[in-house]
Amino acid sequence: MKILSVSDVELGFIYSPLIIDRFKDVDLVISCGDLPYYYLEFIISLLNVPLYYVRGNHASPIESGSGGDRSSPWGAIDLHQKARRAANGLLLAGIEGSVRYNLGPYQYSQGEMWWMVWKLVPGLFLNKLRFGRYLDIFVSHAPPWQIHDKTDLPHQGIKAFRWLIDVFQPAYHLHGHIHVYRQDEVTESLEKNTWVVNSYGYRVLVLDMDTIAQRITIHNQRRAF
């Protein structure tokens, strides 16, 4: 399965008809936040694949455009505080925003982030019972604690996210928020069994669904006994 992950900055070759040729074989799009709704709607309309998203700390509660005012991108699926199963069987969950550093929207204390992550846990255990695994991709705007994050308050990582990926070990944790200005900046890290990927701009990921299918088969065989 091929996934296009986007966040934080609009790119001309994505916001143009070129997107069709460049990403025609993408099965799913994930937005890690801080992208305008019209940009996400454009991606949906041209690629004609599902798009899942979380909001970033710079998201506007209401976006105005030629089609009118809206509080979410038309046709996209919000992952915030939800555990969802995509049509292709992929297990997704997400948390929006960043650590609180001023009075802007979509900012939370570390304690509030812990509470939102805890609210995901029942759905993850249900996934384990039904599908043999907790989670395939965790989506957030902010990075996990001490992975790709910075020391300044606005760009600190989230402690609850680090706990979630250590315990439930999704295949990927996709995040945004951390802008990349240097070629030598680390944007991919392996934390136990989870690849943590900074999706600043865009990233293309290939998820090995055969491995996931094997885990499902083993789970179903165990349930049969």
MIFI-712275 format. One record per residue: residue in three letters; z, x, y of N, C-alpha, C in turn. Coordinates in pm, whole numbers, plus 50000, padded with zeros to 5 digits. Each point is the difference from the previous one (the first is absolute). Layout:
N
ALAZXYZXYZXY ...
***
This chain:
225
MET500005008449881500004991650119500005008850124 LYS499144996850096499925007750123500614991950114 ILE500865006650077500754993450107499755007450131 LEU499704992550104499905005350135501294996850073 SER500715010450045501244998350074499785004550144 VAL500434992050097499785002950142501304998350077 SER500125007250113501164998050086499815007250134 ASP500654994750102500325006850126498865002550099 VAL498825003149954498935003650093498694993549954 GLU499264994450096498694994049970498955011049991 LEU499124998849904498955009949977498634993350014 GLY499115006650073498704994150030499164997149878 PHE500045008849899499164997749883500564989049910 ILE501264996050022500554988449929499724987250078 TYR500165000650131499734988350084498524999650038 SER499155000149899498554999550019499354996149867 PRO498724996550000499324996949873499985011549901 LEU500305012350045500035011449910501054998449891 ILE500984991650025501074998149903499464994949866 ILE498934992350004499474994149878499485010849906 ASP499235009550052499455010649916501085009849956 ARG500925003050091501005010349969501064995249903 PHE500354987050006501104995049919499574988049915 LYS498754999449959499494988449927500644998349863 ASP500565010749943500594999149867501524998550004 VAL500574997050117501444998050012500384986449944 ASP501094999549924500454987649939501074992950081 LEU500695007550086501174994650070500225008350126 VAL500484993450106500355007150124501484997650029 ILE500695010650043501404999150038500175005850140 SER500644992650089500315004850133501495002950012 CYS500315012350045501395004250017500494998350143 GLY499284992250080500544996050129499415006950121 ASP500324994050117499575004750131498495000150017 LEU499354990149940498584997750022499814985750051 PRO499114998050098499814986550053499444990449895 TYR500314987450018499574990149903498494999249989 TYR499295001450115498544998849996499395011149913 TYR500645011749999499525011349919500134996749852 LEU501154994549961500204996249860499084988649960 GLU499804990450089499104988849972498575004849982 PHE499605009950077498665005849985499845006349862 ILE501015007549957499955006249868499864989549891 ILE500784989350010499944989249901498624993849996 SER499454997050117498734992850006498835008249947 LEU500035013250019498885008249954500155004849857 LEU501215003249958500185004749862500204988549902 ASN500504988750050500184988049916500895002949879 VAL501115007050027501005002749897501374996250057 PRO501014998049915501344996750052500575011250086 LEU500734996350104500685009750086501474996150011 TYR500875009249963501454998250009500525008950113 TYR501024995350072500455007650116501494998550025 VAL500525009850076501304998850067499785003450146 ARG500864995050086499885002850143500705013250035 GLY499475006750100500645011950052500874996850119 ASN500715009950049500934997750111499294997550133 HIS498695002650007499244997250122499204987049990 ALA500184992549893499274987449985500444990050105 SER499064991950043500304989450097500314987149924 PRO501084993150037500314987349932498864989950008 ILE499275000150112498844991250018498835008450048 GLU498864998749934498795007150042498984989750044 SER499435002250116498984990950055498635006149980 GLY499034991349969498635004549981499034988750020 SER498735002649970498974989850021500224987649914 GLY500705001849888500264988649912501294992750033 GLY500715004850103501264993650037501195008949972 ASP501184994750023501235007549976500404999049853 ARG500575010849948500464999849862501165009849982 SER500844996849906501175008349973499835008649876 SER498844999349937499705008149882498495000949985 PRO499505010249932498555001249981499494989249903 TRP498964993150042499444989449916499475005849869 GLY500374993749891499505003949869500765011049932 ALA500995006150069500785010949941501304994649941 ILE500625007849914501214995849927501165008850040 ASP501044993950056501175007250050500905004049883 LEU500355012949993500865004949892501465001150041 HIS500334997850126501365002750047501044992149922 GLN500935007149938501094994349920499494991449885 LYS498855003449947499424992449889499585009449888 ALA500124995249878499445006649883498874991149951 ARG498795005150005498834992049967499205006349887 ARG499324991449926499075004749897498594996450045 ALA499165010150019498634997750042499194994049887 ALA498824994750033499154993449901499605009549888 ASN499925012950030499635009849898501215005149921 GLY501184994250025501195003649925500875010550065 LEU499555005850111500765010250068501274994150060 LEU501125007049985501294995550051500315007050132 LEU500184992150105500185005250136501284994750061 ALA500595007750090501134995550080500005007850130 GLY500624994450105499955007150127501144996750095 ILE500175008950098500974998250108499345004850130 GLU500094991850103499365003350128500915008850086 GLY499425004850113500775005850109500525014049980 SER500845004150095500585013450002501484999050031 VAL500665011550006501395000450041500104995850147 ARG501094993450036500144995250137500295011550096 TYR499205000550108500205010350102499954994350142 ASN499574987450017500094993050128500044985049969 LEU499674991850094500094985549979498674993849959 GLY499075008049952498704994749959500074992249870 PRO498944992349971499974992149876499785008849876 TYR500334994549885499755006549871500695013649990 GLN501215000550053500855011749986501334995749940 TYR500545008349912501194996149925500945011949985 SER501284997249988500965010549969499835004249853 GLN500585011549966499975004149859500694989549913 GLY501084994050050500684989749923499134987749977 GLU499234996050102499104988549983498885003349901 MET499545012450002498995004049902500574999449859 TRP501255004449982500634998849869500044985449954 TRP500364991250090500094985849964498654994549957 MET498935003650071498684995049965499525005749867 VAL500325012649974499645005849870500764993149887 TRP501304997450021500784993149898499434986249971 LYS499424993550100499404986849978498765000749911 LEU499395011949991498845001749912500405001749854 VAL501225004549976500425004249866499864988949895 PRO500424987550025499814989849896498544998349958 GLY499095000450097498584998949966499515011749918 LEU500535011850024499595011849924500504999249856 PHE501244995149982500504998249864499224989249926 LEU499594989650071499174989649939498655005949957 ASN499435008650084498765007049961500195007649869 LYS501135006849989500275007949880500044991149876 LEU500634988550012500084990749887498654994249964 ARG499204996750100498734993149976498855009449969 PHE499985011850068498825008549993500275014049946 GLY501255003149971500315012849940500205011450098 ARG499964997350129500215010450101500504993250127 TYR500675007850085500594994350121498984998250112 LEU499185010350021499205000550121498945010749987 ASP498804997150051498935010050001499895007050135 ILE500044992350108499855005850134501044993950094 PHE500805008550062500904995750106499365003550133 VAL499954990250090499305001650128501024998550113 SER500005009650091500884999250116499285006050120 HIS500554997550118499495007050117500705013550014 ALA501304999950000500775012550013500005007749867 PRO500165013150006500085008049877501384999249938 PRO500145004849878501345000949941500795011650060 TRP501294999749983500905010150054499655014049951 GLN499775009150095499755014249974498725002749921 ILE499064990650005498665002349946499004996050109 HIS499325009650057499014998150106500604995350132 ASP501314998350009500574994850123500295011250099 LYS500534996450116500325009550106501494998950035 THR500465009350081501425000250035500324990850118 ASP499004996650083500284991050113500234985849948 LEU500834992550069500424986949954498844990549968 PRO498994998550088498934990449969499265002849870 HIS499985012649957499205003649883500855004449880 GLN501284996650004500835002649883499564991449882 GLY500125005749881499694992549879501114990149966 ILE499714991349906500914989249962500695003549869 LYS501335000350005500785004049883499814990249884 ALA499904987250030499844990049894498665001549928 PHE498985004650071498705002049936500075011449899 ARG500735010450036500155011449908500704995449873 TRP501034991850016500714994649884499074991449915 LEU499204991550064499134990949926499005007749913 ILE499355010150058498995007149920500655008849894 ASP501225004950025500695007849898500424991349881 VAL500404987750027500504991149894498874992949929 PHE499054994450074498974991549939498695007349974 GLN499835011750058498905009149969498624993449995 PRO499584994150111498614995050004499025011749992 ALA498764997049968499005010749995499785006150137 TYR500014991550104499795004750137500994993550095 HIS500375007650103500634994550119499085003550116 LEU499364989850058499105002050113500734996650128 HIS499905008850099500654997550129499085004550113 GLY500384996850121499315004750121501015006450093 HIS499884996550130501005003350103500005014650044 ILE499785009349909500015014250033498575004650029 HIS499725002350128498655004050040499735014449957 VAL498785002449960499615013049946499075006850101 TYR500435011250053499235007450100499565013849953 ARG500555004749888499685013449951499504999249856 GLN499055008749967499424999849866501005004449893 ASP500995007850039500955005049900501224990949985 GLU500004988550067501144991049987499994993349863 VAL501164999349938500104994249866499874984850008 THR499064994449926499794985550000500124994049861 GLU500185008249897500214995149864501155007949937 SER500924992849937501135006549933500344992349874 LEU500385007349897500424993849875501524999449998 GLU500544987849996501434997849990500294993649864 LYS500545008049907500144995549861498644995649948 ASN499814987249969498724995449947499164992550103 THR500335001250127499324992450105499285009450096 TRP498704997450022499285007250104500244992950132 VAL500615007150095500224994950134498835004550086 VAL499284990550061498775003050071500064994550141 ASN499795008750098499884995750140498574995050021 SER499864987450036498694993850013499455000550142 TYR500535008750084499535001050139498485001050004 GLY499374991150076498544999350003499504992349879 TYR499725007249892499644993349875500185009749884 ARG500204994449883500015007549876499324991449894 VAL499325006549907499434993249885500735004849876 LEU500544990649924500795003249881499334994049877 VAL500075007049891499514994749872501214998649909 LEU500344987549967501164997249916499554998749856 ASP500665007249912499655000249858500554987449934 MET499194989749996500454987449941500115000849849 ASP499325009749936500135001649855501435003749963 THR500625008850081501385003949975500924988050014 ILE499774992050102500804987950019499794990249885 ALA498764998749955499714991149888500745004449873 GLN500095013149979500735005049884501484996350008 ARG500555000750121501414996550018500214985149973 ILE499014991850039500094985649975499974997449850 THR499095006949929499874998049855501305003649929 ILE500595011450037501265004249938501084989650026 HIS500054995150124501014989950035499834987449916 ASN498754995449986499764987749924500315001949852 GLN499725011949947500335002849861501504999649977 ARG500765005350093501474999849987500524985950006 ARG499404991550083500474986250013499714992149872 ALA498975004549923499634992649880501025001749888 PHE500845010450008500975002749892501374994250036 
***
